[in-house]
Amino acid sequence: MRTKHRRTTLETVIATAAASSTPAGATETHCPYCSLQCGISLTRKPAGGIRPIVLEPLDFPTNRGGLCAKGFTAAELLDHKERLLTPLVRTVDGDRTSPLRPASWAEALARIVAAVTHSQQTHGPDAVGIFGGGGLTNEKAYALGKFARVALRTAMIDYNGRFCMSSAATAGNRAFGIDRGLPFPLADIAEAAAVLLVGGNPADTMPPAMQYFDEGRAKGARHIVVDPRLTNTAAGAGLHLALRPGTDLALANGLLHIAIRENLVDIDYIAARTTNFAAVKAAVAAYWPDRVERITGVAVADLEQTVRTLAAAPSAMILTARGAEQHSKGTDTTHAWINLALALGLPGKWASGYGTITGQGNGQGGREHGQKADQLPGYRRLDDPAARAHVAGVWGIHPDELPAPGKSAFEMLDRLGTDGGVRTLLVFASNVIVSAPDANRVRRRLQALDTLVVSDIFLSETAQLADVVLPTAQWAEEEGTMTNVEGRVIRRRRAVVPPKSVLTDLQVMRRLADALGRGRFFSDEPAQVFDELRRASAGGLADYAGITYERIEAEQGVFWPCPTADHPGTPRLFADRFATADGRARFFPVHHRKPVESPDRSYPYTLTTGRLLTQYQSGTQTRRLGGTMVPDPTVQLHPDLARRLSIENADMVELRTRRGAAVFRADVTTAIRADTVFTPFHWGGASNANVLTDPALDPLSKMPEFKVCAVDVVRVGDPDDTHLLARVPAQPAPQRSAFGPDRAAQAPRSRSRSVAGSAPPSRPAAFSRTKDNAMHTRNKFLQGVFGFTGKGIDQPVPLDASLSYLVPDGSVAQALYFRGGNTTDELITLVMLRDGVPMRYFPIGAKSDVHVPLRVVEDLEGGTTVELQLAAPDGLTGTVILDIGLVVV
């Protein structure tokens, strides 16, 4: 039914518009996808062609003639058969069970205005909210923030970039005084003699950027990739550190520990350009290499090689991406990597420094000009009186009219439809049901709204729930600017006009503002909006005052900050000083903590998520392309894990967490750790990865815990059972937590099911070991059978990473007993260590065993590491059987 409404005269409308309104010849513009913003040209075909334009890559500084599969197919979506061409409203106003039907713009906007007015008159101004997107142009992102605060007068606005860049942005602002993804041009990567890339896979996510990595390696550069998977990027590196998901912070601290121990830090740089190093030095003292190996799974030799490579290189970079940042400790993790970069004296030096790889097309610009809950244009803080006065002056209002900071993205979503929460939500350029964590919960919250309005180019999963759906212009049909991964402001030029029945988001905001009596404050002309943005940003951290459309065209983009028309722009930051009050960068001591969820008996594996080469973000666009661009959603499993679970390649597999269940096709590969599974997040429906993820938030950045949670894995079908990919499996009951009333604790389940997709049977509560059960005490066992080779009776050595336990913060542990057995003909000794210091010795005679009740052992406070090591005669080989029991209170 929905397809019929959208198909009517699509080809005719677009072909006619292109023939009548587009200048002949090629239009130089930019790809609509990732933060590279590759240069492309669009050439209109003769009238009557089904597809109006031909797309070709340009020799632009970021892509230098390269383009990925997504970029090459971008123009195919302009006339896609499923494109929205007219507003849609519910047949019965207020009844989302009634079908969507085509409506006029007058009717659609009238329904929105009525909903806004009713919600605000009934519940106050903050009962209306806006959720934006990192793909919006700078003009639209700026206008959206202004629209929220001036037209709607609400504090409730945030955007999907909160789920992408917020941890790196928060840490960058705190450490350097400014947040710009790369503080140097992308081309500098090719000049760096060493690059450490943490949690990123540009070979798949932004392939044209790999030419800079390839060029650097061709010159002899040494590249190291930190990732639980052997990605295409990691496969090309000189060293791959396959760490356990969620242990990046411990890894960074461990590397800094080695750098300090081996006198590899830049003492002069630290003294001249930084503050607070002493506190960080004290903090990383606890991250000795053996301990970091046990936490991360990265061998000590690789840790040492990594540090020495970075320290010895004449130029070196540390780059992080979402794998390190999308955690509930993402800000602290980013700080740990910044600490390492500062200690090595990298930021501000040629072809060196720290940077983060922005993901979305305007992920950088989208977070600079007011879409965030706490922000005003120019990267100003909304709670800063001087910033409020400046921006209010540009907008022509009194500073007191500006609302206070609102709620961050998930916090706002988590309160939709509740007392004190948003009751009418307007969504622009975002598909939150697919992109937000704990997606089942987000769906329930969206369904609790009085009114949901979605502006999009297709009927996304979120739009399918809406009361009003607005068709919007696509990237090639609008003017505007974007700010790419380097901080380069580029211009998106219009190549074709949108269909006559489609408006731009700027036009929608202007018409709604008119209806709300605030139209005099708004323009729907991109050039006018950009000129106002320049004035509003003047003097801010992200100062665009000196950037014009004309300069962008002439200079192939302009790097911000650029405060005046005669300023050259700033390709490289931090050469002389940092953007802090005293010009010095800040060290921040941070400590590793475990993920919010750790594997247990019911959910015994670790899930991590990410992106694919052929898909983009929530897949609203790329999933509509044909052929190889739309593979089945898959889950990567190591062959050892697959054998254990009787799963073969291409089988249907269900993943289940405490929050949701989803089905994927198995991809059995050695490119993943044996204790970890990986799945992409581009799909909705039965394969929505974000029904699985944990919404626990970083306390500073409000980033959710996307990249690690506990998961169960079960085979549910053969390769031919493709119907399972189209049927949403049975979902766990809603849960209860500090994040809201829906997240009730769920009993653990059996690992077997008689019917695929049926609700799992529960296990008696007495046998539960999940973290959600309230217990005053719990047991912890360090046990197993281990082979060994002795290094000397006075040289205790670690046996296995499983024989180490970090007492949780807020708990106290005490050892209750020790049992051990020795298969050799000589005496061996087991050593129990507390934070690396021996506290008890357990001799075991030749071919003997021992059982020792531990009645007098000191309390082990939270944060203490308990470990068992073995001391045996040099060269002695054998097997030891161990079991130590602890009680944790």
N, C-alpha and C positions, 0 to 999 in steps of 0.2 A: 504493500500500500504506500509506504513512504517513497519507494523508488518511483512509482507512477507520478507522485506529486512533483518530483524533482526533474523528471526527464523531459517533459513536454517539448520545449523549443530551445534546448540548451545549445546545440550546434549552431542553429540559426542565429541566436542572440549573440554568441561570442564572435562568430565569423563576421556578422554584420558590424558589430562594434569595432572589431579590428580593422575592417576595410574602410570604415568611414572616419575613424577618429585617431588612428595611430600613424605617426609620421613614417614615411617609407624609409627603408634601410635598417641597419642594425642598431639596437639600443644596448649600450653598455651598462650593466648592472651587476647584481651579486646573487649568488646561490641562496636559497631561502633556508638552508638547513643549519649546519653547525657553526661554531664560533670562528672558524677560519674565514667565513664570508668570501669564498672564492670568487674571483672576477669571472664573469660570463658575458656573452652577448646573446641577445634574442633578436631574431630576424623574422619579420612577419611573412607568412606564406601568402600567395594570391588569394583573393576572396573566394570562398567556397570550399577551401580546404577544411577538413575536419579538425586538425590541430593547427592553431593559428600561427605558431612560431617554431623556429628551429633554434635549438640551444647549442652553443659552442663555448668551450673554455677560453679565457683570455690569459695573457701573460701579466697577471696582477702580482704584486709583491708576495702575497700569502701563498698562492697556488702555482705561480709561474707556469701557467699552461696546463696544470694537472686538474683533474676532477674525479670524484668518486662515482660509484654507481648511483647513489642517491641523487647527486647533483645532475648527472646526465639525464635522469628521468623526471626531474622536477617539473618540466613544462607539461608533462602528460596529465597532470592533475588539474590544469586550468580548465579543461573541458571534459572532465571526468563525468561519467553518466550519473554518479551519485552526488554530484555537487548540489549544495543548497542554492536555490534560485529565488526563493520567496520566503517571507516570514511564516512560521508555523505556530499555531496556538492550539490549545486543547479544545476539542469540540464542545465540551462542557467546562466552562471556566471554573477552575478550582478542583476539578476531578482528573487526576493523573491517570486513572484507569481508562478514561475516554481517549480516543485516538487524536493524534495531531492532524490538523488540517491547514491548508494554505490560508493566509490572511493578508490583508493589506498592511502597509507600514503604519497607517493611521491607527488601525485596530490594535496591532501588536504594541506600538508605543503607548497607546492609551491604557492597555492592560498593565504595562510596566509602571506607568505613572500612578495608576490607581493602587497597585500593590505597594509601591514605595510610600505613598501618602498614608495608606492605612496602617502599615507597619510602624511608621514613625509617629503617627498620631496616637497609636495604641501603646507602643512599647518604647518610644524615644528614638532619637536620631541614630543611635548605634544599632538599631534593629535592622538596618539595611547595610549590607556589606558588598565588597567587590573582591573578586579573586582574579588576578591578572596572570600574565605569562611572560616568560623570558624570550619569546619570539617576536614580541611587539617591537615596532620601531621606537627609537628614542622619543619621537614626537607623541606616539600613542601612549607609551609608558608614562611620560610626563603629564599628558592630558588626563590620563586615568587617575593619577594621584591627585591632580587638581580637581577633577570631577568629584572624587569622593569627598574632598574636604571643603570644596566651595559650593558645588551644586547639591550634593547629598548631605553635607555637613556631618559626615560620619567618621569615626576613628577606625572603622573596621575595613581595612584594606591590606592585603598581602598578595603574594604571587608565588608561582611554582618554582621560581629561582631559590626560594627558601629551602627547597628540597635538593638544590644543586650546589650552590656556591657559598652558602651562608657560613659554614665552618671556616673555610679559607678566608672569607671576607672578614669575619670577626677577628681571627688571629692576625691577619695582615694589618688591620686597623690598630690593633693593640700593640703589635711589635714594631711596625714601621710608621704608624700614623696615617696610613693610606692603604687602600685596597685597589690594586689593579692586577688582573690575572697574571700577565707577564709584564714585569717592569722593564722589559727590553724587547726589541723586535724579534719575531719568530726566527729570522735569519741568523740571529746570534747563536742559535743551537748548533748550527753547522760549524761555528768557530770554537765551541767549547771542547777542550781536550778530554773532559770526563763529564758524563751526565748520569745522574741517579734519578730514575723515574719511578715514582711510588704510586701504585694503584691506578695506573693509566694504560690504555691500549690504543694509542692513536693510529696504529696500523689498521684498525677496524673502525674507529669512531671518527677519524679525520685523516683518511689516507694521504691526501696531498701533502700533509705536513711531514710525512715520513721522508720526503726527499732531503729535508734538512738533517734528519738523523742519519740517513744514508751517506750524505755528503760528509758529515763529521767523521763517521767510521772510515770512510775512504781516505780521510786525511790522517787516520791513526787514532782517532778518539776511542776511548774505552767507555762503553755504555753498560749500565747495570739496571735491571728491572726488578722491582719488588712486586710480586703478585702471587696469589695462591694458585693461579693457573699459568700454564705455559702458553701464553697468548701469542698471536702473530708478532707482536712487538717484542715480547720476551724471547721468542725464538731467534730473533736477530741480534740480541744483545750478547755481550761478552760474558755476562754472569747473570743468572736468574736466581733470585732469592724467593723460594716458594714458601712463604711464611703462613702460619695459621691465620685465618681471617680474624680481625679484631686485635691483632698484636702489633700493629705498626708503631704505636707509641713506644712500647718496650724496645722494639728494634732500634728506633731512633735514639732513645736514651742509651742503649747499649753501644751504639756506634760512637756516640759522644764520649762515653766512658773510656773506650779504647783510645780515642783521639787524645784525651787528657792524659791517660796513662803513658802513652807513647810520645808525649810532648809534640803532638802534631797540630795543636791549636795555634792560632795566630794571636799571640799575646799583645803585640803592638796594636793590631786592629781592634781587639777587644777593649783595650785601654782607651783608645782614641775615639771610638765610634759607638760604643754600647754601654749599657748599664745593667746591673743585677747579675753579672756572670757568676759571682761567688755563690749565690743561692742555687743556681742551676748546677754548678759543679758539685755542690753538696748533695743535691737530689740524685744525680746520676751515679754517685758513688755506689749505690745499691744495685746497679745494673751491670755486675761483672759478667764477662762473656759466657761462662757456663750457665749462669742463671738465665740469661737472655736466650741462649740456645734452647733451654728447656721450655721457656715461655713461647717462643716463636717457631721453633722447629728449624731454624736456620743455623747451620754449623758454625762453630767458632772460627774455623779457618776462613769461611766466607765473610763473616763479620769483619775480621781483620783485613782481609783483602779489599773489602769495600772502602774502609776508612783510609787505608794506605793509598788506594787509587785516587780518591778525592783529594787527599792532602798533597800528593806528589804532583798532581796535574797543574800546569801553569794557569789554566782556566777551568772552572768546574761549575756545574749547575745542579741544583736539587729541585726537581719538579714533582708536585703532588697532583693527584686527581681524585675522583670520587671514591675510589677504592679505599683510600686512607681517610677521607673526609666525611663520608656519609655514615657517621656513627654517633651514638649519644655522647661520645667523648671526642668528637671530630675536631673541636676547637683546640683541645689539649694536644691531640695528635699532630695537628698542623703546627702548633707551637713547638713541639718536640723537633720537627724537621727544620723549622726556622732556627731554633737554637743551634742545631748542628751546622747549618749554613753560616750563621753569624760567628760561631766559634772557629770555623775554618777561614773566616774573613772573606766570604764570597760576595755578599750583596754590595753592589756599587762598582764592582770591578768589571773590566772588559770581558764579555762573553762568559760571565759568571753570575751567580746569585741564586736566589730562591724565586720560584714562580709557581702558579697553579694554572692548570689547563682548563679554561672555561668550556662548558659544554654547549649550552643552547646558543642559537644564532645571535641573540642580543643579550646573552647572559651577563655581560659586563655592563652595557648601557642600561639594561633593564633594572639593574639594582642601584643606579646612580641618581635617579631623578624623581623618586617619590612613590614607587609602587610598594615599597616596604612599609610595614606598619609603623616604624619608628623614624621615618626618613622624609626629608624635603629635598628638592632639586639641588644638584651640585654636591651630592653626598653630605648634605647638612643634616644635623640631628633635629628631629621634631621637638625635642624637649629643651633646645637651646634658645633662650630668649632672643639673642641677636639674629639667629637664623630665621626664627619666626617673623621677626620684624622685617628682615630683608625680603623674604619671599612674599609676605603679605603686602609689602609695598609694590612689588612687581604685579601682584594679582589684583591690587586695588581694593583690598579689604583690610579690616583692622586685625592686628595679630591675635586679639582675644577670640576672633571668630574661628581660628584654627583649632581643631580638636586636639586632644592629647594623643600620645601614641596608643595604638590599638593592639590587638592580639596577633601573634605570629600565625603563619599559615595553618599548621595543624591545630593549634589551640583554637583558632577561629572555626575551623571545620568541625572540631570536636564538640562545639557548643551550639551548632546550628539547631534551630527549632526549640531551644531550651529557654527557660527564664533567664533573662540577661544576655542571651545569645542573639545572633542574627536570625531574623525571620524571613527576610527577602534577600536573596543572594544573586548578584550579577556576575557571571563568569565570562571572561574574555581570553581567548587563545589558550585555554587549558582544559585538559581532560582528567579531572581530579579522581574519578573513579578508577582510572588505570594508573595514574602517577602518584597518588598519595598512599602512605603506608596504612596497613590494616584496612584495606579497601572495603571489606564487608561493613565495617563500622562506619566508614565515610558514606557508603551508600545509604545506610540507615539514617544517618544524620541529614543527608540531602532529602530523603523522603519525609523527614520531619518538618521541613521548611513549609512556610505558608506559600511562598512563591520562589521558583527557580527560573532564572533567565540565562540563556547560554548564547553567546555569539561565536559562530564557527563557520568553517567552509563545508564541513560534512556533519552528518548526524552521528556524532561521537557517542560513546557509551554514556557520558554525562549528559549530553544533549537529549538523549532518549528519555531521560527522567524529567526534562524541563517542562514548565508551563508555557514558556514562550521561547522559541528558537529564532535567532536572527541570522540571516545569511550575510557574510562579510566578504569584502574584497580580498583577493589573494595577493601575494607578494609582488607579482609582475604587473599588478593593476593599481599600484599606489606609489606615491613618492614618500621619501623619508630617509632617515639616517639610521645606521646601526653602528655599534662599537664592538670591534672584534676582540679576539683573545689577547692581542698585543696592546689594547687601548687605542687602536687606530679607528677614528671615526670615518666611516665610509658612507657613500650615498647610494641608496636604492632608487633607481629611476624607473618610471612607469613605461612599460613597453606596449601594453594594451589597456583598454579601459574595461572596467567591470561590466557585466550585464546590467541593463537599465534597472532591473529589479533588485539590485544588490547595492548596499551602501558600505562605505568605509566605517571603521570604528570611530574615527573622528567625527564623521557625519552623524552617527548614532548618538554620540555624547552631546553634540551640539543640539540636536533635536530634543533629546531628553532634558537638557538644561533649559531650553526654551520653554518646554512644558512645565518645568518646575519654577519658572520665573527667574532663572539665573543665566539665561542665554547671553547676556551682555558680557559675561566674563570669558566667553569661549569663542574660538575660531575652529573651522573645520578645514582650513587650508594649511597643509604641512609646512610650507615655508614660513608662514606667520607664526605657527606654533613653535617652530625651531628658533626663530628670532627671539620669542619670549623665553624659551628655555635658556638661550644664551644669557639673557639678562638675569634670569633667576639663578643660574649656576655661577654667575660672576663672583669671584672671591671665595668660592667653595673649594673643597678638595678636588672634585671633578669639575674643573673650570673649563667651560666650553665657549667663553665669551669671545675669543678670537677666531672661532671656527665658523666658516660660512660655507654654503653650498658651493660657491665659486672656488674657494680654496680647496675644498675636498676634491672637486673635479680636476683642478690644476695640479695638485700634489699627490694624487692617488691616495687620498686620505690624510688626516691630520691627527697626530697623537695628542691626547690630553695629558696633563693640563696645558691649556693654551689661552692665557688670560687676555691677550690683546691681539689686534689685527696684524701687528708687525712681529709677534712672537713666533718662533719657528715650530712650536710644538715641542713635546718632550718624549722622544722615542725611548730614552733610557732614564730611569729614575735612580736616585740615591748616589750619584757620582760624588757629590760634595757633602750632602747632609740628608737625614731622613726627615719625614714630614711630621716630626714630633716637636714639642715646644722647645726642647734643648738641642734638637738636631741629631739625637742619638737613638739608635734602635734599642728595644727593650728585650732582654731575656726574661722568660717566664718558666719557673720550675714546674714541672708536671710529672705525674706518676701514672703508670699503667694500672688499669683496673679491668677486670674481666667484662666481657659483654653482658648486657642485661640478662640474656638467656645463655646458658651453657647446655650442651648435650646431656641428656640423662637417659634413664631406661626407656621412657616412653617416646622421647624425641632424640634419638641417639647420634644424629649427624648435624653438621653445620651447613646452613644454606647461605650462599652469597649470590648476588644478582648483578647484572650489568647489561651492556649493549652489544648489538650485532653489527656487522658490516653493512647489511642491506636494510636495516630498520632504523627508525629515528624516534626517540622519545616514546610517547604513548602509542605510536603507530597509526594515529588517526589518518595520516596521509600515506605513509609508505605501505601499510597493509592493503591499500586499495590498488596497488600496482600488481601487474600480473607476472607470470613466469617465475624465474628464480629469485625475484625480489621478495617473494612471499613464501619462504619455507615454513614447514610446520614448526611450532614452538617446541624447543627441545630442552632437555636437562642433561648436563654433563655429569657422568659418573665414572669413577676410576674402575678399571677391570676387576680389581680385587673386591671392591664393594659390590659391583654388579654380580659377580659370582656368588658372593655371600647371600645375596638377595634373589638369586635365580632370575636375574634380568639379563636379557640379551639385547644387542644393538637393535634399535628401532621399535622395541616393545613399548607399550603404553605404561606410563608410570604415574602414580599419584604421589604428590608431595603434600604433607599435612603438618601444620603447626597448630599452636593453641588458638590461632585466630581464623584459620581458613584452610581450604584444600583446593588444589589445582592439578590439572592433568597435562603431561608433556610426553613427547616422544623421547625415548632414551638415546643418548649419544654416548656410547661407551668409549672412553678415550683416556690415555695416560697423561693428558694435558691438565689434569685436575688432581689435587691431593686426594688420597684415599679416604680421608675423613670428612671431605667437603663435597657438596654438590653445587652446581652453578646453573642458573636459568636466567634468560633475558626477561626484561620487564615491558616488552613492547605490545603484549597482547591483553585483551580483555576477556570476558566470558569465562570459559572453562580453564583457560591458561593464563589467568591474571596473576602474575607473580606477586603483586602487592596485596593480595588477600592474605599472603603468608607473612609479610614483613612486620616488624615490631615498631610501634609508634613511640617508643621511649625517646625522649627529647634531650638533646644537649642543653645544659642549663644556660649557656651563654648564647649560642647561635640559634637554638630551637630547631636544630637539624634532627630528623628522626633516625632511628637505628636501622637504616636500609640494608646495610651490607653484611649483617650477621644475625642469625637467629637459629634456634634449635628446630630440627625438622625430622620427620619420619618419612621413609621412602618405601613404597610398596608397588610391586608389579600388579597392574589391573587389566592388562589386555595384550593381545598379539599385535604385530605390526599392522595387520589389516583392520584392526578395530578403530578406524578413524572416527567413528561416531562419538567416541569418548572425548575427542577434542572439541566437539560441538555441544556437549552436555555438561553443564556445571555440576560437579560432584556435590554430594551432601556436605554441608558446612557445619563446623563445630558450633555449639551454642555460644551466644554472646558472652563476653568475659567482663570482669570488673577489675579495675585498677585505679590508680591515682589519676589516670587520664580521663575518667568519666564513668558514668553508671552502666555502660554496656558491657564492660569487660569482666564478667564473673569468672571465677576460677573454674576450670574444667577438669574433671577427673581424667587421669591418663587412660589410654585405651590399649586394647590388645593389638599386637602387630599382625594379626590375621583377620581376614574378613571373608565371609562366605559369599557375599554378593558385592560386586564392584560398585562403589559409590554409595553403599548403604551406610547408615549411621554406625559408628564404631561402638562395640560393646565396652562398657566401663569395667574397670578392675576394682575390687574392693578397696575402700579408702585406706585400710590398714597396710596395704602393700604399696601405696603410692610413694614415689620418690621425686615427684615433680617439685619445682621450686615454688609453685603456687600454694602448696599445702602449708598451713601454719603449724610449725613444730618448735617446741622449746629447745630440743636438742636433736642432733642428727649425727650419724656415724660417717667416718671417712676411712677408707681402707687403701693403703699402698701395698699392692700385692702382685705376685706373678712369678713366673719361672724365667730366669734370664741366664744366658751364656755370658762368660766373662773371660778376659785375659788380664792377669795381674800385672801391675806396674811397679810393685814393691810394697812390702809390708807397711812401710811408712808413707805410702803415696795413695791415699784413697782416691778413687775415680768414680765418676757418675756411671750408673748402669743403664738407666733408661729414663726418658723424660717423664714417664708415668709415676716415677718414684719421687716426685716433688709435689708439694701442696702449699698453696698460698692461702693462709687463713683469711677469710673474708673480713673486710672492715666491719667493725661493730661486733665481731664475734670473738670468742676465746676458745682455743682448742687445747686438749690434753691427751697425751699418748696413754693408752690403757694396757697394751701388751705388745710383745714382739715374738714372732715365731720365725725360725729360719732353718734351712737344711743345706748341707754341703756335699756335693758328689765327689770331691777330690780327695786325694790322699794326704793333704796338708792342711794345716790350720789357716783359716781365713777370718777376717773381722769385718763386720758390718758397722758402719759409722752413721749415727743419726746427727744431722747438722741442723742448727738453728741459724738462719740467715748466713750460711756459709761457715759458721763456727761449730766445731764438734761439741756435742753435749752428752752423748752416750756412746759407748762401744759395746758391741755384742760379738764376742769370739765364738766361732763355731768350729768344733774339732773335725779331724779327718773323717770323712764319710759319717758325719754325725748330724744331730739336729739340736735345737735349743728352743725353749719356750720360757720367756721372761715376763711375768706380770710387772707392769711399770707403776708402782704405787707412789713413788716420789719423783715426779717430774714437774718442772716449773710450768706455769701457765704460758701458753703461746698466744700472744695478743694478735688482734687483727692486723694484717699487713706483714706478719711473720711468714717466712718461707721455711717449711720443714722438708728435709731431704734425706734420702738414704744413699750412701756411697759404699764402695767395696775396697778393702785393702787386702791384697794377696801377694804372695811372692812373685817377683818379676818373672813374666813368661808363663806362669801357671795358668792353664785353661781348664774350664769346667763349667758346671751349672750350679746356680744357687736358687733356692726356693725361699721366697720372702713373703711375709704378711705382717704388717704393723697396723694396729687399729687405733683410731683416734675418735674422741667424742668432741663435737663442736657445739658450743652453747651460744 
